[in-house]
Amino acid sequence: MQAAASRSRSLFKTGCQHRATKPLVFLTALLPFAYLLSAALLDRLGANPAEALVRATGDWSLRMLCVVLAVTPLRVLTGVAAVARFRRMLGLFVYFYVVLHLLSYSGFDMAFEVADIAKDIAKRPFILVGFASFLLLSSLTLTSFNSVIKTIGAKNWQRLHRLIYLVAGLAILHFFWMRAGKNNFAEVAVYAAILSSLLGWRLWHRLNRAH
């Protein structure tokens, strides 16, 4: 059993370190965008393309957020430090899909009418929560580069990037309020359970290290 586990870990480590793995992860993370783009061009988004794009990009934003938050637990549990080399790229993909989500709403759904968007925000607070999450994520994206880390220091950078936990909470609240109108919380519960598990593991791990 231990020998099999050791071989699996060795293969996983080799895979993470291989120079082709990062481009492969990049292309995999880009697949949802490629699918949505082709569906839009071929008019296969259904009767309401704008709503389909808003929902799909929102779903992929949450999925990518779950993936990026899973990197640290995976690194610690497997003992393979090379997993961390994908974290920044995956984090940028979270932002990419969030931007697509925002553009799908403001552009395709609201035709970039600022007055109408403002009225919609006042009428539906979940949009305000989503926008707050976007602003926080923007600050994390703009400070994700090595030059910024050197400027502000690694410890300050780590403190700043813990805002990702707040982003996760706001994202779930945004999704919950959006589904509250239709009383449909099944998907919300799934994402909430995944994100709660990932954040709960971090708390447990930190408390264990403190003792």
N, C-alpha and C positions, 0 to 999 in steps of 0.2 A: 504493500500500500504506500509506504513512504517512498519507495523507489519510483513508483508511478507518479506520485505527486511531485517528486524532484524532477523527473523528466518533463512533466507538463509545465512546471515553472520554468525550466531551462528553455523549452520551446517557445513559451510565451515571451520570455526575456529576449530571445533571439529575434522573434518576430517584431517586437517593439523597437529593437535597435536597428533592424534592417533599413537601409536607406530608401527602399521602395514603399515602406509602410506608411510614412507620412503623406506622400502623394496619394496613396490609396485611400487613406482616411479622409483626405481633402475631397477627393472625387465622390466618396460615399456620402459625405455630408452635403454635397452639392446635388445629389440625385433628386431630393424632393423639389428643389427649385427647377431642375430640368423637366421634371414631370409636370409641374404646374405651368411652366412656360409653354410646353408643348400642348397641354390641354387647353390653355387660353388661345393659342394660335390656331388650333384645330377646332375651336368652339365646342369643347367637350366638358365644360364646367357646369352644365345644367341650365335650368331656366333662369337662375339668378347668379350669373358669374361673379358679380362683385361680392355677394355674401359668401359664395364658395371660396373665393380667394382670401377673404378676411378670416374665415374659420380655419382654412387649411394652414395659412401662415401662422395663425395664432397657435394652432396645435403643434406645429413644428418648432415654434419658439419654445414652448414648454418642454417638448421632447429633447431638444438640444440642451436646454437648461438642466434637465435631469442627467443627461450624459456628462456634461462638464462637471457637475457636482459629484458624479460617481468616480471621477478620476482619482481624487485623493484616497478615498476608501480602498479603491482597487490597488493603488500603489502600496498602501500600508499593508493590506491583507495578503498581497502576493509577494511583497518584498522586492518588487521590480521597479526600481527608481525611474527606468526609462519611460514608464507610462506617462510621467509628468510632462514629457516633451510634446504631448499632443494637447495639453490643457489650454494654452494660449490660443491656438488655432481653433479649437472647439468653442472657446469663449467668444471669439470673433464671429463664429457662425451663429451663435445665439443672437448676437447683435444684428447680424445680417438678416435673419428671419424676423426679428422684431421690427427692423426698419421696413421690410417688405409688408409686414402686418399693418404697420402705421400707414404706409403708402396705399395699401389696398383699401383701407378705411377712408383716409382723407382724399384719395384720388379717385378710385373707382366707385366708391360708395357715396362720397360727398362732393365730388368734382372740384375739390380744393376750394370750396366756398367757405371762407373763414367765418363769416357770420353764422352760417348754418352749423358749422362744426361747434362754435361757441354755444349755440342754443342746445345742440345735442349733448354737449358736456354737462350743461346745467340741468338738462332733463334726465340724463343717465350718468350718475356719478361713477359707475364702473369704468367709463372712458377716462375720467380724470385720474383714477387709480392706475389705469394702464399707462397713461402718459407720464405719471410720476415715476413708474417703474422704468419707462424708457429713458427718462432724464438721468436716473441713477445709473442705469446700464451704460449710458453715453459717457458718464464721468469715468467709469471703470475701463471702457474701451479706449478712451483718450489717454489714459495713464497706464496702458498695458505694455508700453514699450520700454526697452532696456535703458534708454536715455532718461526717461522719467524716474525709473527705479533708482538710478544713480543720483539723480538730483534730489529726490525727497528722502532717500534712504530706504533700505529694505524693510525695516520695522514699520515705518510710517506707511509704506506701500501695502504691507500686509494688513494693517489696520483699515486702510481705506478700502481694500478689496474684500473685506468682510461684509461690505454693503451688499454683496451678492446674496447673502442670506435674507436681507430685507427685500431685495428684488424678488426672490423666490416667494416670499410671503405675499407681496403685493400682486404678483402674477396669479397666485391662487385666488386671492380675493377678487381680482378682476374677472377671472373665469367664473367664480362662484356667483357673483352679482349678475354676470351676463346670462348665466343659465337659470337664475332665480325666477325670471319672468315666465319661463316655460316649465318650471319645477322639475328640471332634469339635472340631477346631480351625480349620475353614475360615473361619468368621465372625470368630473371634478374630484370625486372621492379617490379615484385611482391615482391621479396626479398628486393629490394631497398626501396620500399614503406613501408614495415613492419619495417625494421631497421631504416629508416628515422623517422617514427612515434615514435618508441621507444626512439630514441635519442633526437628527438624533444621534446617529453614529458619531458625528463630529464632537458633540457634547460629551458623549460617553468616553470617547478616546481622550479628550482633553482632561476630563476628570480623572481618568486612570493614570495619565501621565503625571498629574499633580500629586498623586499619592506615592 
